[in-house]
């Protein structure tokens, strides 16, 4: 059940990321990394999520998007919360 909810969150987050207009180089890098990480999570499930650096990058993305894209930041935080509940 939790795995299905995570997949739905990841798909929604991926759609939201696609709608963000890249303003600067740093935002473009963060978006590209998040899209790649989401693909890994969807394809690899728990194994891909176990990487500590992945969690760090997602936490960094929350901070990066907090001011200009609060909805996106909130969605990333929901994904992190779900991963945490799953023990990842």
Residue pairs with C-beta under 8 A, 6 or more apart in sequence:
2 82
2 85
2 86
3 45
3 46
3 86
5 82
6 41
6 79
6 82
6 83
6 86
7 42
9 75
9 78
9 79
9 82
10 38
10 41
10 42
10 79
11 42
12 75
13 34
13 38
13 72
13 75
13 76
13 79
14 35
14 38
16 71
16 72
16 75
17 31
17 34
17 35
17 38
17 72
20 27
20 31
20 69
20 72
22 28
22 31
23 68
26 64
27 64
30 60
30 61
30 64
30 65
33 57
33 61
34 57
34 58
34 61
34 76
37 48
37 54
37 57
37 58
40 48
40 54
41 48
41 49
41 54
46 86
46 88
48 54
49 55
49 83
49 86
49 88
50 88
55 80
55 83
55 88
58 76
58 79
58 80
59 80
61 73
61 76
62 73
62 76
62 77
62 80
63 73
65 72
65 73
65 76
66 73
